[in-house]
């Protein structure tokens, strides 16, 4: 066991493991927003994604807060994005991050 791991409380290592997925999720969602802004505006999602990205960025270093404060909004946005045929082919990496974060969230008991 690494010295760093022994200093962590139970569950903290899972929270640390979440961070790179949260960072990548923010990047993926931001890329989708910038590449499809007009389409997302027409579908009423651009502003919602922008506001949610701001909150995600604010809490990115605190996965437990991130999951409690913004996760449900992220999942709702992802479901809305899946309904837009022009965007579905851009969602693979984003969906992989969501799946992994859901798995880690369950492990952490959040």
C-alpha positions in Angstrom: 0.0 0.0 0.0 1.3 3.5 -0.9 1.9 5.9 2.0 -0.7 8.3 0.4 -3.4 5.6 0.5 -2.9 4.9 4.2 -3.5 8.6 5.0 -6.9 8.6 3.3 -10.1 8.0 5.1 -12.4 5.2 3.7 -14.0 6.4 0.5 -11.6 9.2 0.0 -9.6 7.2 -2.6 -12.8 6.7 -4.6 -13.5 10.5 -4.5 -9.9 11.1 -5.7 -10.5 8.5 -8.5 -13.6 10.5 -9.6 -11.7 13.7 -10.3 -10.2 12.9 -13.7 -13.6 11.7 -14.9 -15.2 14.9 -13.7 -12.6 17.0 -15.5 -13.0 15.0 -18.7 -16.8 15.2 -18.4 -16.6 19.0 -18.1 -14.3 19.1 -21.2 -16.6 16.8 -23.2 -19.7 18.8 -22.3 -18.0 22.1 -23.1 -16.8 20.8 -26.5 -20.4 19.7 -27.3 -21.7 23.1 -26.3 -19.1 25.0 -28.4 -19.4 22.8 -31.5 -23.2 22.7 -31.5 -24.2 26.0 -29.9 -26.8 27.0 -32.5 -28.4 23.6 -32.4 -28.4 23.5 -28.6 -29.9 27.0 -28.5 -32.7 25.9 -30.8 -33.4 22.9 -28.5 -33.4 25.1 -25.4 -30.3 23.5 -23.9 -27.4 25.9 -24.5 -28.1 28.1 -21.5 -28.9 25.2 -19.2 -25.6 23.5 -20.2 -23.7 26.7 -19.7 -25.1 27.2 -16.2 -24.5 23.6 -15.3 -20.9 23.7 -16.6 -20.3 26.7 -14.3 -21.5 24.8 -11.3 -19.6 21.7 -12.4 -16.4 23.7 -12.7 -17.0 25.3 -9.3 -17.3 21.9 -7.6 -14.8 19.9 -9.7 -12.3 19.4 -6.9 -14.9 18.2 -4.4 -16.5 15.1 -6.0 -18.8 14.5 -3.0 -20.3 18.0 -3.4 -20.3 17.7 -7.2 -22.4 14.5 -7.0 -24.8 16.0 -4.5 -25.2 19.4 -6.1 -25.0 18.9 -9.8 -25.1 15.3 -10.8 -28.9 15.0 -11.3 -28.7 18.0 -13.6 -25.9 16.4 -15.6 -27.9 13.2 -16.0 -31.0 15.2 -17.2 -28.9 17.1 -19.7 -27.3 13.9 -21.0 -30.8 12.4 -21.5 -31.8 15.5 -23.5 -28.7 15.4 -25.6 -29.4 11.8 -26.5 -32.7 13.0 -28.1 -30.9 15.2 -30.6 -29.9 13.0 -33.6 -27.2 15.4 -34.8 -25.3 15.1 -31.5 -25.7 11.4 -30.6 -22.5 10.5 -32.4 -20.5 13.0 -30.2 -21.6 11.5 -26.9 -19.5 8.3 -26.7 -16.8 9.7 -24.5 -19.2 11.7 -22.4 -21.4 8.6 -21.8 -18.3 6.6 -20.8 -17.5 9.2 -18.2 -21.1 9.2 -16.9 -21.1 5.4 -16.6 -17.7 5.4 -14.7 -18.9 8.2 -12.4 -22.1 6.4 -11.7 -20.1 3.3 -10.8 -17.8 5.2 -8.5 -20.6 7.1 -7.0 -22.2 3.8 -6.0 -18.9 2.5 -4.6 -18.5 5.7 -2.5 -22.0 5.5 -1.2 -22.9 9.0 -2.3 
